[in-house]
Amino acid sequence: SASFRSASSVQQQNSEMLNKNPVEGFSAGLIDDDDIYKWEVVIIGPQDTLFEGGFFKAYLTFPYDYPLRPPKMKFITEIWHPNVAKNGEVCISILHEPGEDKFGYEKPEERWLPIHTVETIMISVISMLADPNSDSPANVDAAKEWREDPNGEFKRKVARCVRKSQEMAFD
């Protein structure tokens, strides 16, 4: 079908672009060469943040009507962050369905747009790690700790995730 071909060619462009200019701070590729809709990404914890030194693995799952709709992103590596649900799902504006936000938090241009690529998604996620948004948290406990005691319990939990991610990275 035409839609499959167009999604496939978009994925092809995504992967060629990443191979040509690897972006600082992450790597990405297909989990299985036969499935263009499932990607594995590894985000390297950004420098000068609590996540520095971590290797956080996640899956990006693209819908069949990509790029009209956003992929879903889910961390496989444990990560403690206000914008990542406890099950690993990433909650960030750029990955929200396009159009109006029924809760009025986000402007349409902050949400998914078909021009976004794996690269722009990763850049947003890396900046989310560096600068959490605790206004509409996916993990309420992490948001509360980050607001009230960023250098206490929050920092300890993140440090534990970083250590675990380093051990798992070389399994």
N, C-alpha and C positions, 0 to 999 in steps of 0.2 A: 504493500500500500504506500501511497505517496507520503503519508505522515511518518511512517516508519523510516523511509529513506531520508526525509529531511531531518528527523531527529538524529539519525545515524550520521549524516554529514556534519551536523552541528557538533556531535560528539567527536567526530574525526578532527574537526577544526580545533576543538577544545584541547585534544590530546597533542596535536601537532604544535599548537601555540605553546603549551607547557613544556614540550621537549625542546623547543627553540629557545625560549627564555624562561628557564626555571625561576620561579619566584622565591625570593628569600623567605625562609621560614616554613616551607611546607613541601611535601611531595605528593603526587597524585597519580593514580593509574587505574585501569580496569582491574577488578578482582579476578575476572575470568574473561579471556579474550572473546568468548562467544556471547557475552552479555554486555552490550554498550550502555545499559541503564544503571549498572551498579559499579560504583567507584570506591576505592579505598584511598583515604588521604591520611597523611601523617603530618600533624602540626608540631613544629618545634616550639616549645614555650618561648615567647618573645623575651628578648634581653631586657634587663632592668624591670622585670615584673616578678611576681611571686611564682609564676609558671616557668621561669627561665630554667633551661636544662631538661625540661620534660619532653617526652615523645608521646603525643596523644593521637591515638589511632581512631579514625572515624569512618563511617560509611556514608556515601552520598548516593541516594537512590532517586533516579530521575523518572518523572512520569512520562507516559508515552506521548503526551502532547507537549513535552518540553520543546522549545523554550517558552511556550505560552504560559506554562505554570512552573512553579519552582520545584527544585528537588527537595527531598527531606534529608536532614543530616543528623546522624546519631553517633555519639562517641562510644567506642567499644572499650577504650581505656577509661578507667574510673577518673572522673574529674569533678572537683567541687567548685562550682561557679554559679552566681545568681541567675545567669541566662541559659543554664543547661539543666534540664530536668534530671531528677535522680535516676531515671532510666536511660540517660545519655542523650535525649533529644535536645537539639539546639533550638532555642527560641530567640530569633533575631529578625528584625524588620524585613531585611532583604529576602528572607526565606518565607515571608508571609504571602498568602495569595494576593494577586494584584487587585487594585481597586480601593474602594473606601474601607476604612477601619470602622467597624460598627461600634467600637468602644471609643473612637475619637482620639486614641493615643498617637496614631501615626498618620502622616500625610501620605497620599497615594504614591508620591515619588520616592518615599523611603522604603516602600514595599517592593515586591518582585517586579522586575521589568525584563522583557525578553532580551535586552542587550546584555544582561548579566551572564558571566561565564564562571567556570570553576575558579578561575583566578580571582575575579572580583568577589566571589563568595568567600574564598579563603582569606583575602585581605580584610574583609569585614569581620570574619571570625577571629583573626589574629588581633584586630584592634579591639574586639569585644573582650578578649582575654586580658588585654592591657587595661581596659577601661570599662568595667562592668556597668550595666544599666540596671539599677535596682528599683526603678519605678514600676516596671511590670515584670517581676521575676518569674522564672520557671521553677526555681528552687527557692522557696520562701525562707528556709532556714539559712541557706548560704547568704541570701540577700541581707537578712537581719544581722548575721555575724559580720558581714562586710561593712555594713553601715555602722554598727555599734562598736566593733572591736576588730578592725581589719588586721592588726598586728598580733592578735591573740589567737583565739580558737580558729578563726578563718585561715590565718597564715599557717597554723599547724596542720590543718586538714589538707590545704593545698600542697604543703611540703610533703605530706605522706603520699598524696597522689603522684607528685613528681618522682619521688623515689620508686614507687611501684611501677610507674611508666618506664623508668630507666631499666629496671630489672626485666620487664616484659619485652622491651625493645629488642633484646638480644636473644630471646627464646628461639 
